[in-house]
Amino acid sequence: MTISGTCVLQVDLFTVDTNQDGSGPHTPHRLTPDADPSTIIEVLSHPSSDAIAQSFIGIRANAPTVTIDASAEEQTISVAITN
């Protein structure tokens, strides 16, 4: 699969519980932002396989600034991308 963008950010999460039944291949999800122009062109997210979840983020900028924040209390990860 291809993803649009000048720059592509790969995000891999390990030991992810997906609550999926494991009864066969799962289809990747392709997301595009509603707002235009956005720094992000599209996101391609693959359902986890063997407790690994993988996403690819297509970005318009050549050298974006990426900030990652995590909250153990809320069990969340936030990825912010700016030009």
LOVO-195837 format. One record per residue: residue in one letter; x, y, z of N, C-alpha, C in turn; residue number from 1. Coordinates in Angstrom, 2 decimals, always signed. Example, Ala and Ser with C-alpha at 12.3 -4.5 7.8 and 13.67 -1.06 7.14 Angstrom:
@residuo=A&n.east=+13.19&n.north=-5.69&n.up=+7.80&ca.east=+12.30&ca.north=-4.50&ca.up=+7.80&c.east=+13.20&c.north=-3.30&c.up=+7.80&num=1
@residuo=S&n.east=+12.85&n.north=-2.25&n.up=+7.08&ca.east=+13.67&ca.north=-1.06&ca.up=+7.14&c.east=+12.90&c.north=+0.03&c.up=+7.87&num=2
END
This chain:
@residuo=M&n.east=+0.84&n.north=-1.18&n.up=+0.00&ca.east=+0.00&ca.north=+0.00&ca.up=+0.00&c.east=+0.89&c.north=+1.24&c.up=+0.00&num=1
@residuo=T&n.east=+0.45&n.north=+2.25&n.up=-0.67&ca.east=+1.18&ca.north=+3.51&ca.up=-0.69&c.east=+0.46&c.north=+4.54&c.up=+0.16&num=2
@residuo=I&n.east=+1.22&n.north=+5.54&n.up=+0.57&ca.east=+0.65&ca.north=+6.64&ca.up=+1.35&c.east=+1.16&c.north=+7.95&c.up=+0.77&num=3
@residuo=S&n.east=+0.29&n.north=+8.94&n.up=+0.66&ca.east=+0.65&ca.north=+10.24&ca.up=+0.11&c.east=+1.43&c.north=+11.04&c.up=+1.13&num=4
@residuo=G&n.east=+2.34&n.north=+11.88&n.up=+0.63&ca.east=+3.07&ca.north=+12.77&ca.up=+1.53&c.east=+4.50&c.north=+12.99&c.up=+1.08&num=5
@residuo=T&n.east=+5.05&n.north=+14.14&n.up=+1.44&ca.east=+6.45&ca.north=+14.45&ca.up=+1.19&c.east=+7.32&c.north=+13.70&c.up=+2.19&num=6
@residuo=C&n.east=+6.80&n.north=+13.54&n.up=+3.40&ca.east=+7.49&ca.north=+12.87&ca.up=+4.49&c.east=+6.50&c.north=+11.88&c.up=+5.10&num=7
@residuo=V&n.east=+6.97&n.north=+10.71&n.up=+5.50&ca.east=+6.10&ca.north=+9.71&ca.up=+6.11&c.east=+6.65&c.north=+9.34&c.up=+7.48&num=8
@residuo=L&n.east=+5.80&n.north=+9.43&n.up=+8.49&ca.east=+6.17&ca.north=+9.06&ca.up=+9.86&c.east=+5.55&c.north=+7.69&c.up=+10.15&num=9
@residuo=Q&n.east=+6.38&n.north=+6.75&n.up=+10.59&ca.east=+5.90&ca.north=+5.42&ca.up=+10.97&c.east=+5.80&c.north=+5.36&c.up=+12.48&num=10
@residuo=V&n.east=+4.65&n.north=+4.90&n.up=+12.98&ca.east=+4.41&ca.north=+4.76&ca.up=+14.41&c.east=+4.09&c.north=+3.30&c.up=+14.69&num=11
@residuo=D&n.east=+4.92&n.north=+2.65&n.up=+15.50&ca.east=+4.70&ca.north=+1.26&ca.up=+15.90&c.east=+4.46&c.north=+1.20&c.up=+17.39&num=12
@residuo=L&n.east=+3.41&n.north=+0.50&n.up=+17.79&ca.east=+3.12&ca.north=+0.30&ca.up=+19.21&c.east=+3.19&c.north=-1.20&c.up=+19.48&num=13
@residuo=F&n.east=+3.96&n.north=-1.58&n.up=+20.50&ca.east=+4.14&ca.north=-2.98&ca.up=+20.84&c.east=+3.33&c.north=-3.35&c.up=+22.07&num=14
@residuo=T&n.east=+3.02&n.north=-4.61&n.up=+22.20&ca.east=+2.20&ca.north=-5.18&ca.up=+23.28&c.east=+0.86&c.north=-4.46&c.up=+23.38&num=15
@residuo=V&n.east=+0.20&n.north=-4.35&n.up=+22.24&ca.east=-1.09&ca.north=-3.66&ca.up=+22.15&c.east=-2.21&c.north=-4.69&c.up=+22.22&num=16
@residuo=D&n.east=-3.18&n.north=-4.45&n.up=+23.08&ca.east=-4.37&ca.north=-5.28&ca.up=+23.16&c.east=-5.42&c.north=-4.65&c.up=+22.26&num=17
@residuo=T&n.east=-5.81&n.north=-5.35&n.up=+21.20&ca.east=-6.71&ca.north=-4.77&ca.up=+20.22&c.east=-8.16&c.north=-5.19&c.up=+20.38&num=18
@residuo=N&n.east=-8.41&n.north=-6.18&n.up=+21.21&ca.east=-9.76&ca.north=-6.70&ca.up=+21.39&c.east=-10.32&c.north=-7.26&c.up=+20.09&num=19
@residuo=Q&n.east=-9.44&n.north=-7.70&n.up=+19.18&ca.east=-9.90&ca.north=-8.31&ca.up=+17.93&c.east=-9.91&c.north=-9.82&c.up=+18.10&num=20
@residuo=D&n.east=-10.79&n.north=-10.47&n.up=+17.36&ca.east=-10.99&ca.north=-11.90&ca.up=+17.54&c.east=-9.91&c.north=-12.76&c.up=+16.89&num=21
@residuo=G&n.east=-9.09&n.north=-12.21&n.up=+16.02&ca.east=-8.01&ca.north=-12.98&ca.up=+15.39&c.east=-8.50&c.north=-13.99&c.up=+14.37&num=22
@residuo=S&n.east=-9.69&n.north=-13.80&n.up=+13.85&ca.east=-10.27&ca.north=-14.77&ca.up=+12.92&c.east=-9.97&c.north=-14.43&c.up=+11.46&num=23
@residuo=G&n.east=-8.78&n.north=-13.97&n.up=+11.19&ca.east=-8.42&ca.north=-13.69&ca.up=+9.81&c.east=-7.80&c.north=-12.32&c.up=+9.65&num=24
@residuo=P&n.east=-7.44&n.north=-11.99&n.up=+8.41&ca.east=-6.79&ca.north=-10.70&ca.up=+8.16&c.east=-7.76&c.north=-9.54&c.up=+8.40&num=25
@residuo=H&n.east=-7.23&n.north=-8.48&n.up=+8.93&ca.east=-8.04&ca.north=-7.28&ca.up=+9.18&c.east=-7.62&c.north=-6.20&c.up=+8.18&num=26
@residuo=T&n.east=-8.56&n.north=-5.43&n.up=+7.72&ca.east=-8.32&ca.north=-4.41&ca.up=+6.71&c.east=-7.73&c.north=-3.15&c.up=+7.33&num=27
@residuo=P&n.east=-6.67&n.north=-2.60&n.up=+6.73&ca.east=-6.13&ca.north=-1.32&ca.up=+7.21&c.east=-7.17&c.north=-0.20&c.up=+7.05&num=28
@residuo=H&n.east=-7.05&n.north=+0.82&n.up=+7.89&ca.east=-7.95&ca.north=+1.98&ca.up=+7.83&c.east=-7.18&c.north=+3.16&c.up=+7.27&num=29
@residuo=R&n.east=-7.74&n.north=+3.84&n.up=+6.28&ca.east=-7.13&ca.north=+5.03&ca.up=+5.70&c.east=-7.98&c.north=+6.23&c.up=+6.12&num=30
@residuo=L&n.east=-7.33&n.north=+7.19&n.up=+6.79&ca.east=-8.01&ca.north=+8.38&ca.up=+7.28&c.east=-7.44&c.north=+9.62&c.up=+6.60&num=31
@residuo=T&n.east=-8.30&n.north=+10.56&n.up=+6.25&ca.east=-7.86&ca.north=+11.84&ca.up=+5.70&c.east=-8.50&c.north=+12.95&c.up=+6.52&num=32
@residuo=P&n.east=-7.75&n.north=+14.03&n.up=+6.79&ca.east=-8.30&ca.north=+15.12&ca.up=+7.60&c.east=-9.39&c.north=+15.88&c.up=+6.85&num=33
@residuo=D&n.east=-10.35&n.north=+16.40&n.up=+7.61&ca.east=-11.44&ca.north=+17.19&ca.up=+7.02&c.east=-10.96&c.north=+18.58&c.up=+6.60&num=34
@residuo=A&n.east=-10.08&n.north=+19.16&n.up=+7.40&ca.east=-9.60&ca.north=+20.53&ca.up=+7.14&c.east=-8.56&c.north=+20.52&c.up=+6.03&num=35
@residuo=D&n.east=-8.59&n.north=+21.55&n.up=+5.19&ca.east=-7.61&ca.north=+21.64&ca.up=+4.11&c.east=-7.11&c.north=+23.07&c.up=+4.08&num=36
@residuo=P&n.east=-5.87&n.north=+23.41&n.up=+4.02&ca.east=-4.76&ca.north=+22.46&ca.up=+4.00&c.east=-4.34&c.north=+22.07&c.up=+5.41&num=37
@residuo=S&n.east=-4.04&n.north=+20.84&n.up=+5.58&ca.east=-3.59&ca.north=+20.31&ca.up=+6.86&c.east=-2.14&c.north=+19.89&c.up=+6.72&num=38
@residuo=T&n.east=-1.41&n.north=+19.87&n.up=+7.81&ca.east=-0.04&ca.north=+19.35&ca.up=+7.80&c.east=-0.06&c.north=+17.88&c.up=+7.44&num=39
@residuo=I&n.east=-1.08&n.north=+17.18&n.up=+7.90&ca.east=-1.21&ca.north=+15.74&ca.up=+7.64&c.east=-2.08&c.north=+15.52&c.up=+6.41&num=40
@residuo=I&n.east=-1.58&n.north=+14.73&n.up=+5.46&ca.east=-2.34&ca.north=+14.42&ca.up=+4.26&c.east=-3.26&c.north=+13.23&c.up=+4.51&num=41
@residuo=E&n.east=-2.69&n.north=+12.16&n.up=+5.09&ca.east=-3.49&ca.north=+10.99&ca.up=+5.40&c.east=-2.78&c.north=+10.11&c.up=+6.42&num=42
@residuo=V&n.east=-3.55&n.north=+9.21&n.up=+7.03&ca.east=-3.02&ca.north=+8.24&ca.up=+7.98&c.east=-3.49&c.north=+6.86&c.up=+7.54&num=43
@residuo=L&n.east=-2.55&n.north=+5.93&n.up=+7.48&ca.east=-2.88&ca.north=+4.55&ca.up=+7.16&c.east=-2.57&c.north=+3.73&c.up=+8.40&num=44
@residuo=S&n.east=-3.60&n.north=+3.15&n.up=+8.99&ca.east=-3.45&ca.north=+2.43&ca.up=+10.25&c.east=-3.75&c.north=+0.95&c.up=+10.03&num=45
@residuo=H&n.east=-2.77&n.north=+0.12&n.up=+10.38&ca.east=-2.95&ca.north=-1.33&ca.up=+10.26&c.east=-3.38&c.north=-1.90&c.up=+11.60&num=46
@residuo=P&n.east=-4.41&n.north=-2.73&n.up=+11.62&ca.east=-4.79&ca.north=-3.39&ca.up=+12.87&c.east=-3.62&c.north=-4.21&c.up=+13.39&num=47
@residuo=S&n.east=-3.60&n.north=-4.42&n.up=+14.66&ca.east=-2.45&ca.north=-5.10&ca.up=+15.25&c.east=-2.39&c.north=-6.56&c.up=+14.83&num=48
@residuo=S&n.east=-1.16&n.north=-7.02&n.up=+14.79&ca.east=-0.87&ca.north=-8.41&ca.up=+14.49&c.east=+0.21&c.north=-8.83&c.up=+15.46&num=49
@residuo=D&n.east=-0.03&n.north=-9.88&n.up=+16.21&ca.east=+0.94&ca.north=-10.33&ca.up=+17.22&c.east=+1.26&c.north=-9.21&c.up=+18.21&num=50
@residuo=A&n.east=+0.24&n.north=-8.46&n.up=+18.62&ca.east=+0.35&ca.north=-7.39&ca.up=+19.63&c.east=+1.17&c.north=-6.20&c.up=+19.15&num=51
@residuo=I&n.east=+1.25&n.north=-5.99&n.up=+17.83&ca.east=+1.93&ca.north=-4.81&ca.up=+17.28&c.east=+0.92&c.north=-4.05&c.up=+16.43&num=52
@residuo=A&n.east=+0.72&n.north=-2.78&n.up=+16.74&ca.east=-0.13&ca.north=-1.90&ca.up=+15.93&c.east=+0.77&c.north=-0.94&c.up=+15.18&num=53
@residuo=Q&n.east=+0.48&n.north=-0.71&n.up=+13.90&ca.east=+1.36&ca.north=+0.09&ca.up=+13.06&c.east=+0.55&c.north=+1.10&c.up=+12.27&num=54
@residuo=S&n.east=+1.05&n.north=+2.35&n.up=+12.24&ca.east=+0.42&ca.north=+3.41&ca.up=+11.46&c.east=+1.47&c.north=+4.17&c.up=+10.68&num=55
@residuo=F&n.east=+1.07&n.north=+4.69&n.up=+9.53&ca.east=+1.92&ca.north=+5.54&ca.up=+8.71&c.east=+1.19&c.north=+6.85&c.up=+8.50&num=56
@residuo=I&n.east=+1.89&n.north=+7.97&n.up=+8.75&ca.east=+1.28&ca.north=+9.29&ca.up=+8.66&c.east=+1.97&c.north=+10.04&c.up=+7.52&num=57
@residuo=G&n.east=+1.20&n.north=+10.39&n.up=+6.48&ca.east=+1.72&ca.north=+11.15&ca.up=+5.35&c.east=+1.66&c.north=+12.64&c.up=+5.68&num=58
@residuo=I&n.east=+2.80&n.north=+13.33&n.up=+5.55&ca.east=+2.93&ca.north=+14.74&ca.up=+5.98&c.east=+3.35&c.north=+15.60&c.up=+4.79&num=59
@residuo=R&n.east=+2.83&n.north=+16.84&n.up=+4.72&ca.east=+3.17&ca.north=+17.76&ca.up=+3.63&c.east=+4.59&c.north=+18.31&c.up=+3.73&num=60
@residuo=A&n.east=+5.10&n.north=+18.51&n.up=+4.92&ca.east=+6.38&ca.north=+19.18&ca.up=+5.14&c.east=+7.56&c.north=+18.23&c.up=+4.92&num=61
@residuo=N&n.east=+8.72&n.north=+18.81&n.up=+4.51&ca.east=+9.94&ca.north=+18.02&ca.up=+4.36&c.east=+10.57&c.north=+17.65&c.up=+5.70&num=62
@residuo=A&n.east=+10.52&n.north=+18.57&n.up=+6.65&ca.east=+11.15&ca.north=+18.34&ca.up=+7.95&c.east=+10.22&c.north=+18.84&c.up=+9.06&num=63
@residuo=P&n.east=+9.14&n.north=+18.10&n.up=+9.33&ca.east=+8.19&ca.north=+18.54&ca.up=+10.35&c.east=+8.75&c.north=+18.37&c.up=+11.76&num=64
@residuo=T&n.east=+8.13&n.north=+19.08&n.up=+12.68&ca.east=+8.44&ca.north=+18.90&ca.up=+14.10&c.east=+7.42&c.north=+17.91&c.up=+14.67&num=65
@residuo=V&n.east=+7.92&n.north=+16.85&n.up=+15.28&ca.east=+7.05&ca.north=+15.82&ca.up=+15.84&c.east=+7.24&c.north=+15.82&c.up=+17.35&num=66
@residuo=T&n.east=+6.13&n.north=+15.93&n.up=+18.08&ca.east=+6.15&ca.north=+15.91&ca.up=+19.54&c.east=+5.28&c.north=+14.74&c.up=+20.00&num=67
@residuo=I&n.east=+5.84&n.north=+13.93&n.up=+20.90&ca.east=+5.11&ca.north=+12.76&ca.up=+21.42&c.east=+4.95&c.north=+12.91&c.up=+22.92&num=68
@residuo=D&n.east=+3.72&n.north=+12.80&n.up=+23.39&ca.east=+3.43&ca.north=+12.86&ca.up=+24.82&c.east=+2.70&c.north=+11.58&c.up=+25.22&num=69
@residuo=A&n.east=+2.96&n.north=+11.11&n.up=+26.41&ca.east=+2.30&ca.north=+9.91&ca.up=+26.92&c.east=+1.73&c.north=+10.18&c.up=+28.30&num=70
@residuo=S&n.east=+0.59&n.north=+9.56&n.up=+28.58&ca.east=-0.04&ca.north=+9.67&ca.up=+29.88&c.east=-0.29&c.north=+8.26&c.up=+30.41&num=71
@residuo=A&n.east=+0.46&n.north=+7.87&n.up=+31.43&ca.east=+0.27&ca.north=+6.55&ca.up=+32.03&c.east=-1.08&c.north=+6.48&c.up=+32.74&num=72
@residuo=E&n.east=-1.49&n.north=+7.59&n.up=+33.32&ca.east=-2.76&ca.north=+7.62&ca.up=+34.06&c.east=-3.95&c.north=+7.36&c.up=+33.13&num=73
@residuo=E&n.east=-3.94&n.north=+8.01&n.up=+31.94&ca.east=-5.04&ca.north=+7.85&ca.up=+30.99&c.east=-4.75&c.north=+6.76&c.up=+29.95&num=74
@residuo=Q&n.east=-3.56&n.north=+6.18&n.up=+29.99&ca.east=-3.12&ca.north=+5.15&ca.up=+29.06&c.east=-3.29&c.north=+5.61&c.up=+27.61&num=75
@residuo=T&n.east=-2.76&n.north=+6.82&n.up=+27.33&ca.east=-2.84&ca.north=+7.39&ca.up=+25.99&c.east=-1.49&c.north=+7.88&c.up=+25.51&num=76
@residuo=I&n.east=-1.35&n.north=+7.94&n.up=+24.20&ca.east=-0.18&ca.north=+8.53&ca.up=+23.56&c.east=-0.68&c.north=+9.56&c.up=+22.56&num=77
@residuo=S&n.east=-0.07&n.north=+10.73&n.up=+22.54&ca.east=-0.46&ca.north=+11.81&ca.up=+21.64&c.east=+0.73&c.north=+12.15&c.up=+20.74&num=78
@residuo=V&n.east=+0.48&n.north=+12.22&n.up=+19.43&ca.east=+1.51&ca.north=+12.60&ca.up=+18.46&c.east=+1.06&c.north=+13.89&c.up=+17.81&num=79
@residuo=A&n.east=+1.86&n.north=+14.97&n.up=+17.96&ca.east=+1.55&ca.north=+16.27&ca.up=+17.35&c.east=+2.58&c.north=+16.54&c.up=+16.27&num=80
@residuo=I&n.east=+2.12&n.north=+16.96&n.up=+15.10&ca.east=+2.99&ca.north=+17.22&ca.up=+13.96&c.east=+2.75&c.north=+18.64&c.up=+13.47&num=81
@residuo=T&n.east=+3.82&n.north=+19.43&n.up=+13.38&ca.east=+3.71&ca.north=+20.81&ca.up=+12.89&c.east=+4.80&c.north=+21.06&c.up=+11.85&num=82
@residuo=N&n.east=+4.54&n.north=+22.05&n.up=+10.98&ca.east=+5.53&ca.north=+22.42&ca.up=+9.96&c.east=+6.67&c.north=+23.17&c.up=+10.58&num=83
END
